Amino acid sequence: MLPLIPAAILMAAPPAQETPRPLATVCDEAVARFKAGSLDEGMKLLDEAQKAHPRSAKPHWMRAQVHLAIAGRAKGHAAAWYRRLADDELETVYWNPDSTRDEKANVQVLLDEVHGADYPDVSTKDPEAIKAFQEAETHYGAREFPKARAAYARALERDPGFILAMLYIGDTYHANIGDPEAMAWYRKAAEARPTYPKAWRFLSDACIEAGQPEKAEEALMAGLAGHPGNRLLWLKLAGLRDQMRRPMKKLDFAPPLVPDWNAKGQLTLAATHAFVGFEGQTIWPVLLAGILGGATVEVKDPAKGAPPMDTPFQKELLFWTLAMETLQKHVEETHEQPQDRFLAQFLRFKQDGKLEAAVLLLRYQEAFRPDLEAWKKAHPGALQAFIREYGYRP
């Protein structure tokens, strides 16, 4: 008979867990690495901070700042890529339930700054209009709303195209929550400059406060039709639809290859992990090379009926079309459905005849602007219909 073994011996001792280092310590070390020019080491430290303190917004906020700094030094596809990464980090802070009200407000300010270069000019060059506007700002800061309104109105009278003055007249009425004059002026500013996201956002906020969520949704979708790349409009729409019990789905663009560009702008693709299968080995490398500037398309003698390839949008659409046609053929031959969620959904868009709308909305960059405006004229209301039908956001 075997002797009894004490229970304490039978129970395996749990592995010792390392105590996470303080958040401030790790973040300070990351800053030191960044200042020393060690970008990869700094990012690894932020990964450590995020893993050890998952509810903190600080690592995401710092990573967003790094991406924006890189984007500011980059051009073309590289700049757009890093701005999108910054958008993603700021979005995480925006949705973090532990983020303070000030942190969320800072996210909105920074997102406006990220995309501010793409906004239309809503200012004025008229000296008298500028003077009246500055006077209005002083009155508004002192909460003297009637005086501010009168000064904004003088600025607008001097320059009828001074959209910011038009918008801020609405703000003077918005001080009285629910005042219909606020919505009227916000709408006037938005319709006068449909590509100015802030006007649509202000209109949406006023509609929500007036208990009109459907009109708020319409305003946000109109804003996205004018500026599909504005992440803040997407976040506002997603939050509103959550409240309306019609939640949106985020379609993450997370390929198994990470792009990088050298000083000459040449693209390289690095695998973050082993990527196997048809999609990883055949679809993604060629698609990324095409849409991120690693491949040049030049057609000297286009065949009759060939799609145009003169603009950045036309070239990107070409690569999406070729990729989806190749993927569709693979599905038909093997009877295997795509494993990558992003590619699977874009294949559905292609099958539904909605690939152009998907690229314009979910892959937008400001270089697509001429094609966007032409496409909207040919397909009025189609972008809003796409959002309603699929409920996806970038």
C-alpha positions in Angstrom: 0.0 0.0 0.0 1.4 3.3 -1.1 1.8 5.9 1.6 -0.6 8.8 1.4 0.9 11.9 -0.2 0.0 15.2 1.4 -2.5 17.3 -0.6 -0.1 20.2 -0.5 2.4 18.2 -2.5 -0.2 17.0 -5.0 -1.2 20.6 -5.8 1.2 22.1 -8.3 2.4 25.5 -7.3 1.2 28.2 -9.7 4.0 29.7 -11.7 5.4 32.9 -10.3 4.0 35.9 -11.9 6.1 38.9 -12.6 4.7 42.2 -11.2 4.1 44.5 -14.1 6.3 47.6 -14.1 4.6 50.9 -13.4 3.0 52.4 -16.5 4.8 55.7 -16.1 8.2 53.9 -15.9 7.7 52.0 -19.1 6.3 55.0 -21.0 9.2 57.2 -19.9 11.6 54.5 -21.1 9.7 54.5 -24.5 10.0 58.2 -24.8 13.8 58.0 -24.1 14.1 55.3 -26.8 12.2 57.5 -29.3 14.4 60.5 -28.6 17.4 58.3 -29.1 16.1 57.3 -32.5 15.2 53.7 -31.6 11.7 53.5 -33.0 11.3 49.7 -32.8 12.5 49.6 -29.2 10.2 52.4 -28.2 7.2 50.7 -29.8 8.1 47.4 -28.0 8.0 49.2 -24.7 4.6 50.6 -25.6 3.5 47.1 -26.4 4.7 46.1 -22.9 2.8 48.9 -21.3 -0.4 48.1 -23.2 -0.2 44.4 -22.3 0.5 45.1 -18.6 -2.1 48.0 -18.3 -4.8 47.1 -20.9 -7.3 49.6 -19.6 -4.9 52.6 -19.9 -5.3 54.9 -22.9 -1.7 56.3 -22.5 0.1 53.7 -24.7 -2.4 54.1 -27.5 -2.2 57.9 -27.2 1.6 57.8 -27.4 1.6 55.4 -30.3 -0.8 57.6 -32.2 1.6 60.6 -31.7 4.5 58.5 -33.1 2.5 57.5 -36.2 1.5 61.1 -36.8 5.1 62.2 -36.5 6.1 59.6 -39.1 3.2 60.6 -41.4 4.3 64.2 -41.2 7.7 63.3 -42.6 6.3 60.8 -45.2 4.5 61.4 -48.5 1.9 59.6 -50.6 1.0 56.1 -49.7 3.3 56.1 -46.7 1.8 59.2 -45.1 -1.7 57.8 -45.7 -0.8 54.5 -44.1 0.6 56.1 -40.9 -2.3 58.5 -40.6 -4.6 55.5 -40.7 -2.6 53.8 -38.0 -2.9 56.9 -35.9 -6.7 56.9 -36.5 -6.8 53.4 -35.2 -5.0 54.2 -32.0 -7.1 57.3 -31.3 -10.2 55.3 -32.0 -9.1 52.9 -29.2 -8.8 55.8 -26.8 -12.2 57.1 -27.9 -14.0 53.8 -27.2 -12.0 53.0 -24.0 -14.6 53.0 -21.2 -11.9 54.3 -18.8 -11.0 57.3 -21.0 -11.9 60.5 -19.3 -14.1 63.1 -20.9 -11.0 65.3 -21.5 -9.2 62.4 -23.2 -12.1 61.9 -25.5 -12.3 65.6 -26.3 -8.5 65.5 -27.0 -9.1 62.6 -29.4 -11.6 64.7 -31.3 -9.3 67.7 -31.5 -6.4 65.5 -32.7 -8.5 63.7 -35.3 -9.5 67.1 -36.7 -5.8 68.0 -36.8 -4.9 64.7 -38.5 -7.2 65.4 -41.4 -7.3 69.1 -41.3 -5.0 69.4 -44.4 -7.7 67.7 -46.4 -10.5 70.1 -45.3 -11.7 72.8 -47.6 -10.8 76.4 -46.8 -13.5 77.9 -44.7 -11.7 81.0 -43.7 -11.6 84.5 -45.3 -8.9 86.8 -46.5 -11.1 90.0 -46.2 -9.4 92.2 -43.5 -12.8 93.6 -42.3 -14.3 90.2 -42.1 -11.3 88.9 -40.1 -11.6 91.9 -37.7 -15.3 91.3 -37.1 -14.7 87.5 -36.6 -12.1 88.2 -34.0 -14.5 90.6 -32.2 -17.1 87.8 -32.3 -14.7 85.3 -30.8 -14.0 87.7 -27.9 -17.8 88.1 -27.2 -18.4 84.4 -27.5 -15.6 83.6 -25.0 -17.3 86.0 -22.6 -20.7 84.2 -23.3 -22.1 87.4 -24.8 -23.9 85.4 -27.5 -26.1 88.2 -29.0 -23.1 90.4 -29.5 -21.0 87.5 -30.9 -23.9 86.7 -33.3 -24.0 90.3 -34.5 -20.2 90.3 -35.1 -20.2 87.0 -36.9 -23.0 88.3 -39.1 -20.9 91.3 -40.0 -18.1 89.1 -40.9 -20.4 87.0 -43.1 -21.8 90.1 -44.7 -18.3 91.2 -45.7 -17.6 87.8 -47.1 -20.6 85.6 -47.9 -18.3 82.6 -48.5 -16.9 82.8 -44.9 -18.2 79.4 -43.9 -16.6 79.4 -40.4 -18.5 82.6 -39.5 -21.7 81.0 -40.8 -21.1 77.9 -38.7 -20.4 79.9 -35.6 -23.6 81.9 -35.9 -25.2 78.5 -35.3 -23.1 78.1 -32.2 -24.4 81.4 -30.7 -27.9 79.9 -31.0 -26.7 76.4 -29.8 -26.0 77.9 -26.4 -29.8 77.5 -26.0 -30.0 73.8 -26.4 -32.7 72.8 -28.9 -32.9 76.2 -30.6 -34.0 75.4 -34.2 -32.0 78.4 -35.4 -28.8 76.5 -34.5 -29.7 73.6 -36.7 -30.7 76.0 -39.5 -27.3 77.7 -39.5 -25.4 74.4 -39.2 -27.3 73.0 -42.1 -26.7 76.2 -44.1 -22.9 75.9 -43.5 -22.9 72.2 -44.3 -24.7 72.5 -47.5 -22.6 75.5 -48.6 -19.4 73.4 -48.1 -20.5 69.7 -48.1 -16.8 68.5 -47.8 -16.4 70.3 -44.5 -16.9 67.5 -41.9 -17.2 69.8 -38.8 -20.4 71.4 -40.1 -22.1 68.1 -40.5 -20.9 67.0 -37.1 -22.3 70.2 -35.5 -25.6 69.6 -37.2 -25.8 66.0 -36.0 -25.0 67.0 -32.4 -27.8 69.6 -32.6 -30.2 67.1 -34.0 -29.4 64.6 -31.2 -30.0 67.3 -28.5 -33.3 68.1 -30.2 -34.3 64.5 -29.9 -34.1 63.8 -33.7 -31.6 60.8 -34.0 -32.8 60.0 -37.6 -31.9 63.4 -38.8 -28.6 63.2 -36.9 -27.8 60.0 -38.7 -28.7 61.6 -42.1 -26.3 64.5 -41.3 -23.4 62.2 -40.4 -23.9 60.1 -43.6 -24.1 63.2 -45.7 -20.8 64.3 -44.1 -19.2 60.9 -44.9 -20.4 61.2 -48.5 -18.5 64.5 -48.6 -15.4 63.3 -46.7 -15.3 59.4 -46.4 -11.8 59.5 -44.8 -12.9 61.4 -41.7 -12.6 58.9 -38.9 -14.4 61.2 -36.4 -17.5 61.2 -38.5 -17.4 57.4 -38.6 -17.0 57.2 -34.8 -19.9 59.6 -34.3 -22.1 57.6 -36.6 -21.1 54.3 -34.9 -21.9 55.7 -31.5 -25.3 57.0 -32.7 -26.2 53.8 -34.3 -25.3 51.9 -31.1 -27.8 54.1 -29.3 -30.4 53.4 -32.0 -29.7 49.6 -31.7 -28.4 49.4 -35.2 -24.7 48.8 -34.4 -22.1 49.1 -37.1 -19.3 46.5 -37.8 -15.7 47.6 -38.0 -13.9 46.1 -41.0 -10.3 45.9 -40.0 -7.7 46.2 -42.7 -5.1 43.9 -41.1 -3.1 42.2 -43.8 -0.4 39.6 -42.8 2.3 41.8 -44.3 3.4 45.1 -42.9 4.5 47.8 -45.4 7.5 50.0 -45.0 9.0 52.6 -47.3 12.6 53.7 -47.6 13.9 57.2 -48.1 13.2 57.0 -51.8 9.6 55.9 -51.2 10.2 52.3 -52.3 7.9 49.8 -50.7 8.9 46.6 -48.9 6.5 44.1 -47.3 7.5 42.2 -44.1 5.6 39.2 -42.8 4.6 39.7 -39.1 3.9 36.0 -38.8 3.7 32.9 -41.0 1.1 33.5 -43.6 0.0 30.4 -45.5 -2.7 29.5 -47.9 -3.8 31.0 -51.2 -4.8 34.3 -49.7 -1.6 34.9 -47.8 0.7 33.8 -50.6 -1.1 35.0 -53.7 -3.7 37.6 -53.0 -2.3 39.9 -50.3 1.3 40.4 -51.6 0.1 41.4 -55.1 -2.8 43.5 -53.8 -0.7 45.4 -51.3 2.1 46.0 -53.8 -0.6 47.5 -56.1 -2.6 49.7 -53.7 0.4 50.9 -51.7 2.5 52.1 -54.6 4.9 49.1 -55.0 3.7 48.4 -58.5 3.5 50.8 -61.5 0.7 50.5 -64.1 1.2 51.9 -67.5 -1.0 51.0 -70.5 0.3 52.3 -73.8 -2.3 50.7 -76.1 -5.4 50.0 -74.0 -7.9 47.6 -75.5 -11.3 48.8 -76.5 -13.5 48.9 -73.4 -10.6 48.6 -71.0 -11.1 50.4 -67.6 -9.4 53.8 -67.3 -6.2 53.9 -65.2 -5.3 57.5 -65.1 -6.1 58.5 -61.5 -5.0 57.1 -58.1 -8.6 55.7 -57.5 -8.7 54.0 -60.9 -5.4 52.3 -60.3 -6.4 51.2 -56.8 -9.7 49.9 -58.1 -7.9 47.9 -60.8 -5.9 46.0 -58.2 -9.0 45.3 -56.1 -10.8 44.1 -59.1 -8.0 41.8 -60.2 -7.5 40.5 -56.7 -11.2 39.8 -56.2 -11.5 38.1 -59.6 -8.6 35.9 -58.8 -10.1 35.0 -55.4 -13.5 34.3 -56.9 -11.9 31.9 -59.4 -10.1 30.1 -56.6 -13.3 29.8 -54.6 -15.1 28.3 -57.7 -12.3 25.8 -58.3 -11.7 24.7 -54.8 -15.1 25.3 -53.2 -13.2 26.8 -50.2 -14.5 30.1 -48.8 -12.0 32.9 -48.1 -10.5 32.7 -44.6 -9.5 36.4 -44.3 -12.5 38.4 -43.1 -11.5 41.6 -45.0 -11.0 39.8 -48.3 -14.2 37.8 -47.9 -16.2 40.9 -47.4 -14.6 42.7 -50.3 -15.4 39.6 -52.5 -19.0 40.0 -51.5 -18.9 43.7 -52.4 -17.5 42.7 -55.8 -20.2 40.0 -56.3 -22.9 42.6 -55.3 -21.6 45.1 -57.8 -20.5 47.5 -55.0 -16.7 47.3 -55.2 -16.4 51.0 -56.3 -18.5 52.2 -53.4 -16.5 50.0 -51.0 -13.2 51.4 -52.1 -14.4 55.0 -52.0 -15.9 54.6 -48.5 -13.7 52.1 -46.7 -10.3 52.7 -48.4 -10.6 56.5 -49.1 -7.7 58.8 -49.5 -7.9 62.4 -50.5 -6.2 61.6 -53.8 -9.5 60.0 -54.8 -11.4 63.3 -54.5 -12.0 64.0 -58.3 -13.3 60.4 -58.8 -15.4 60.6 -55.6 -17.2 63.8 -56.8 -17.7 62.4 -60.3 -19.0 59.0 -58.9 -21.5 60.8 -56.6 -22.9 62.8 -59.5 -23.4 59.5 -61.4 -24.8 57.7 -58.4 -26.6 60.1 -56.1 -27.2 58.8 -52.6 -25.4 55.5 -53.3 -22.8 56.0 -50.6 -25.4 56.5 -47.9 -27.3 53.5 -49.3 -24.1 51.4 -49.0 -23.7 52.3 -45.4 -27.3 51.5 -44.6 -27.1 48.2 -46.5 -23.9 46.8 -45.1 -23.3 48.7 -41.8 -19.5 48.5 -42.2 -17.0 51.2 -41.2 -13.2 51.4 -41.6 
